[in-house]
Amino acid sequence: MLARDSDYFAKQLGLTGMQISTINFIADHETTQDIFQRDLEHEFNMRKATASSLGTTMVTKELLIRVPATNDARYKRLLLTPKARQLAAQIEAFFEASERRLQHLLGPTFETTYINLTSISSAFTTTHTHQHVKKDR
């Protein structure tokens, strides 16, 4: 349900749900840390090839630029373009409105439900990662 809502909103902007999530993630974290492709892999639990394809598409759409890291030019920081920055405020407002709607629908159980869902997500991500690592050996 939430993914469908996110995809619908993204489509109105000419983007995908993953692209708006990526813009939101970078906008939320770029002032406190450098963001690299591996950060997207970790945050969205995606494979390296998927994150690379996402980044390439977003560069093509002029939403991201890749800039060499200051301490190691082999690594490329991901930065939002002015075009993505303009969209970032709308995207953040959309996600905040979605969260408020969830809080309203869940009422007093919101915090507990959120904590439980986060725990479930972490457990599955950890399990998936460990299974993937074992399979690659």
C-alpha positions as CSV (number, residue, x, y, z in Angstrom):
1,M,0.0,0.0,0.0
2,L,2.7,2.5,1.0
3,A,4.9,1.5,-2.0
4,R,2.0,2.0,-4.4
5,D,1.2,5.4,-2.9
6,S,4.9,6.3,-3.2
7,D,5.1,5.1,-6.8
8,Y,1.9,7.0,-7.7
9,F,3.4,10.2,-6.2
10,A,6.7,9.6,-7.9
11,K,5.0,9.0,-11.3
12,Q,3.5,12.5,-11.0
13,L,7.0,13.9,-10.9
14,G,8.2,11.7,-13.7
15,L,10.2,9.5,-11.4
16,T,10.1,6.1,-9.7
17,G,9.4,5.3,-6.1
18,M,13.1,4.3,-5.6
19,Q,14.3,7.5,-7.2
20,I,12.2,9.7,-4.8
21,S,13.4,7.6,-1.9
22,T,17.0,8.1,-3.0
23,I,16.6,11.8,-3.3
24,N,15.0,11.9,0.1
25,F,17.8,9.8,1.7
26,I,20.6,11.9,0.2
27,A,18.8,15.2,1.1
28,D,18.4,13.9,4.7
29,H,22.0,12.8,5.1
30,E,24.3,14.9,2.8
31,T,24.9,17.6,5.4
32,T,26.3,15.2,7.9
33,Q,28.1,12.6,5.7
34,D,29.3,11.9,2.2
35,I,26.9,9.5,0.4
36,F,28.3,6.8,-1.8
37,Q,26.7,4.0,-3.8
38,R,27.4,1.5,-1.0
39,D,25.2,3.7,1.3
40,L,22.3,3.2,-1.1
41,E,23.0,-0.5,-1.2
42,H,22.8,-0.7,2.6
43,E,19.9,1.7,3.1
44,F,17.6,0.1,0.5
45,N,19.0,-3.5,0.8
46,M,19.8,-3.7,-2.9
47,R,22.6,-5.4,-4.8
48,K,25.6,-3.5,-6.1
49,A,24.4,-3.8,-9.8
50,T,20.9,-2.4,-8.8
51,A,22.4,0.6,-7.0
52,S,24.8,1.2,-9.9
53,S,21.9,1.2,-12.4
54,L,19.8,3.5,-10.2
55,G,22.7,5.9,-9.9
56,T,23.4,5.9,-13.6
57,T,19.7,6.5,-14.4
58,M,19.5,9.4,-12.0
59,V,22.7,10.9,-13.4
60,T,21.1,10.6,-16.9
61,K,17.9,12.3,-15.7
62,E,20.1,15.1,-14.2
63,L,19.1,14.3,-10.6
64,L,22.5,13.2,-9.3
65,I,26.1,13.9,-10.1
66,R,29.1,11.7,-9.1
67,V,32.0,13.6,-7.7
68,P,35.4,12.0,-6.6
69,A,35.8,11.6,-2.9
70,T,38.3,14.0,-1.4
71,N,40.4,11.2,0.3
72,D,40.1,8.6,-2.5
73,A,39.2,9.5,-6.1
74,R,38.2,5.9,-6.8
75,Y,35.1,6.5,-4.8
76,K,32.4,8.8,-6.1
77,R,30.2,10.8,-3.8
78,L,26.6,11.1,-4.9
79,L,25.3,14.7,-4.8
80,L,21.9,16.1,-5.7
81,T,21.6,18.4,-8.7
82,P,19.7,21.7,-8.4
83,K,16.8,19.9,-10.2
84,A,16.7,17.2,-7.5
85,R,17.1,19.8,-4.8
86,Q,13.9,21.5,-6.0
87,L,12.1,18.2,-5.9
88,A,13.5,17.3,-2.5
89,A,11.2,19.7,-0.6
90,Q,8.1,18.2,-2.3
91,I,9.3,14.7,-1.7
92,E,10.0,15.4,2.0
93,A,6.5,16.9,2.3
94,F,5.0,13.8,0.7
95,F,6.8,11.4,3.1
96,E,5.9,13.6,6.1
97,A,2.3,13.6,5.1
98,S,2.4,9.8,4.7
99,E,3.8,9.4,8.1
100,R,1.2,11.7,9.7
101,R,-1.5,9.7,7.9
102,L,-0.1,6.4,9.3
103,Q,0.1,7.9,12.8
104,H,-3.6,9.0,12.5
105,L,-4.7,5.6,11.2
106,L,-2.8,3.6,13.8
107,G,-3.5,6.0,16.6
108,P,-1.9,5.1,20.0
109,T,-0.4,1.9,18.6
110,F,1.7,3.8,16.1
111,E,5.0,3.7,18.1
112,T,4.7,0.0,19.0
113,T,3.8,-1.0,15.5
114,Y,6.6,1.1,14.0
115,I,9.2,-0.5,16.4
116,N,7.8,-4.0,15.6
117,L,7.9,-3.5,11.9
118,T,11.4,-2.1,12.1
119,S,12.5,-5.1,14.0
120,I,11.0,-7.5,11.5
121,S,12.6,-5.6,8.6
122,S,16.0,-5.7,10.3
123,A,15.6,-9.4,11.1
124,F,14.8,-10.2,7.4
125,T,17.6,-8.0,6.1
126,T,20.1,-9.6,8.4
127,T,18.9,-13.1,7.5
128,H,18.9,-12.3,3.8
129,T,22.4,-10.8,4.0
130,H,23.8,-13.8,5.9
131,Q,22.2,-16.2,3.5
132,H,23.6,-14.3,0.6
133,V,27.1,-14.3,2.1
134,K,27.0,-18.0,2.7
135,K,25.8,-18.7,-0.8
136,D,28.7,-16.7,-2.3
137,R,31.4,-18.7,-0.6
